[in-house]
Amino acid sequence: MNSIVIIEPLCRGHEHVMFNAALVSSIISAFPKARLKFMGTREHIDLLRNEIGVDRSSLVEWRPLSIPAPTAFYPLKMLGQAFLCMKVCKEAKRDGADIIALSASELTLFFSRIFLGVFFRNVRLTAVLHSLLKYLTPGKKDGFRAQIASRWVVPLALRTACFKRIQMVILSPFIRNELIRLMPRLEPFTRSIDMPYLFPSQIHHNEEPDDCIRFGFAGFGTREKGIDTFFRLANDLHEMSSPSGRKVRFSFIGRLGRDCRDIPIPDHIEFLEKKGPFSQEDFDRAIRRCRCLVYPYDRRLYSLVASAALMDAIRHQKPVIAYRTPFFENYLELMGKEAGRICDNYGELKQAAIDFVRNADKPGQINPDEYDNRARKIFSPEAIAPQLRKIAGE
């Protein structure tokens, strides 16, 4: 790739900033001689540049633009995405560039297939499927729109994108395997990369007082992600202590989703959002105070979705207790048995937490330097770069 136009067609503000920063950094590492142009909202660009750093951001031409609002009336949203797609395709044609879409939606796939097939015959698209695949496995409580997306819209978009100049990129080979099992037709048109992540320059040590064992749930709290299960665990274990007498505590490090406003938050849970707006630094500091992170994600829904929450745990070297999904199970296995424990039901999840408390007085199993090196070899931009070059060469 000699010239690349990178487009963020969906995310605005803080949404997916850490992931996009890691992926853009991976693209920079993969194609150091390519001319890079990033198109997205101004606020998102400012946050990305801050995360990427001065040296890397200086290698990219940043082009602010407007994107359709996520809550817009769907026909207007379609029209907005069509104009956006046309604008990006024109930009790529003028520059002789390929396109990488960071958070491709069903509309990205639909309009790209039309425009690349009819108007822009020399342009290629690499579409990263981040959250779109969750609609292939809707939960029982999903509304009418999600059911429509699951049964018709998203499968049709994926089939439509089966085109020689469109590559769909899945975040982890394990999720791609699950997708191909559901839709075998996609195999020739999909590739996978490990989920990229930006690691800190140095390892932070645990900041938690010695008289407390804190479990945490980090990220956006929704029923899909099992925040109600985390609250249940907190109610069941909050009076427990370790053999040496250290109390068990729970922290919810994030924001509560709209579908969970009716769920009462137990008084004994420390809730970061209750203290007001918080920064990335506040978020990281709260994670560092935890001994273990708990992720009881909906196993059916998250069989096709990658989780940046796991990357937060790996970055801060916190063991994880999670329900079994392809993403969690396989990456925890790669990171080693000290990385966490996989569970199949609430009983196993609760027992894993109890076992963690009972063993909390023993020396930690994670060797910081070894763990950090292992993670960087899998998830750092330098590790992802060869995977991107391989996709570009196919």
C-alpha positions, 0 to 999 in steps of 0.5 A: 500500500503506497497511500491509505485513507483511514476512515472512522465512519461511526465513532465520535468522541471517546468511543473506541478511542483506545482501540482506534489509536492502537489500530492506527499505530499498527497501520503506521508500523505496517506501512512506514513509507505509505502516505496516510490520511485519517478522516473522522470527527474533530473531537475523535481525531484530537483524542486519537492524536493524544493517545498515539503521541506526537511522533506517530501522529505527525506521520498522518494527515488528519482530516476532520469531517462530519459523520451521521449521528448514531440516533438519526432517523434510519433513512437519513442515516443511510443517506448520510452514510452514502454521502460519506462513503462516496466522499471517502471513495473520491478521496481514495481515487484522487490519491491513488489510495486504498481505504481502511474503515475502522468500525465498518457498519452494515451501511459501510459494506452496502454502499462500498460494494455499490460504489466500488463495483460501479464507480471506483474500480481501482479502489480497495477496501479493508473493513474492520468489523468491530461491533457489527457481528454482535447482531448475528447473535441477538440476546433474548431481550433485544428489541425489534430493530435488533431482531431485524438487523440480526435476521436480515440486514447484517447477514445481507450486508456481509453477503453483499460485501463478498467482493474481490476488492473488499476484505473484511477483517475480524478481530481475532482468529478465534472469532473468525472461526466462529463466524465462518462456522455460522456463515461459511460463504464468508471464508474467502473474503475475511481475514483476522488480526489479533486485537491491537493495544497500546501498552504503557511505557512502564509497568504500574505497581498495585496501588491497593491497600494491603487490608483489602481485596478488590474485584472490579468490573471495568467498562460500559455496564450493560445487561449484555456485559453482565453488570447485573451478574457482577452486582449479584456477585458483590451482594453474595461476597461482600461480607467475605474476608481472606484467611488473614482477615482482609475484607472483600470490596467491589468497584464498578469502573465505568458508566451504566448503560441506559438499559440498566438504569432500573438496576439498583447498585448495591451501596457497598459497591464503589461506583466511579461515575458517582464521583462525576466525570472521570478521565482515562487516568482516573479509569486506569488508576481505579483498575490498578486498585483492583486485585481481579477483574470480573467479566460475566459477558453474555456468552452467546452475544459475545461469541462474535465480539472482541473485548477491549475490557480484556485488554485493559486487564492484560495491560494492568496485569490483573487476573480475570474471571470471565464467562466462556467466549472464544475471545476470552478463552483463547487469549487467556490461554495464550497469556497463561494460567495466571491470566485468569479463569473461565467459567460456564455458569454463575455457580462456577463464577462465584466459586472462582471468586471465592477461591481467589479470596481464599488464595489472596494471601499467597504471593502473586503468580504474575511475573510483571516483566514476563507477562508484559513481554508476552502481551506485547508479542501478541497485541502491540502495534509492532506485533500486529503490523506483519498481520496487516502487511500479509492482508494487504499483499493478498 
